[in-house]
Amino acid sequence: MKGHPILGTISGFLFGLFLGVTLFMYGASPLHSPLIWILPLVGIVLGLVMAAWAPFGSASAPQPATSGGITYASGDTYPAQTSGTTLEQEAVPPLPDPGASEDGEQDHLA
C-alpha cells in the first residue's frame, strides 16, 4: 500500500472517536446509540482511504531557489536583496544611560 497507512489509521480512529464523544456530550446522540461505536470504525476506513489517495510526497525533486529576483505576472522583474544590508551599512547608536538626564547629569531622587 502506498502512502502512510499507520498514520491514516490512527488519525481516522481518533477523529471518529472524538466525533462520537462530541455527539454524545452535546446530546445529539445517546450513549446506547450504535452511531457512537461505528464512527471510530468509519474513521479508520476513511483514514486508510485518505492515506492511500492523498499526495504526501512530491513526484519530482524540488527545484533550487533562484536568486535572480522577483518576477511578477506583469513581467516586471526586481533584483533580489540580501537580508540585513541596511544593518551592515549603518552603525546602531548606543542606548542612553537610564540614570542620566538629557544634559548629562545624574538624576537623584531625594
MOZIUR-V134292 format. One record per pair of residues at least 12 apart in sequence whose ideal C-beta (glycine too) atoms are under 6 Angstrom apart, sorted by the first residue. I is the first residue (numbers start at 1). J is the second residue. D is the distance in Angstrom with one decimal. If there is no record, write none. Layout:
i->[I,I]
j->[J,J]
d->[D,D]
This chain:
i->[1,3,3,4,5,5,8,8,8,8,9,9,11,12,12,12,12,13,13,13,15,16,16,16,16,17,19,20,20,24,67]
j->[52,51,52,51,48,51,47,48,50,51,44,47,47,43,44,46,47,40,43,44,43,39,40,42,43,40,39,36,39,36,80]
d->[5.9,4.2,4.7,4.9,5.8,5.1,3.7,5.1,5.6,2.8,5.5,5.4,5.1,3.9,4.8,5.3,2.2,5.2,5.5,5.1,4.7,4.1,3.8,5.8,2.5,4.7,5.3,4.1,4.2,5.8,5.1]
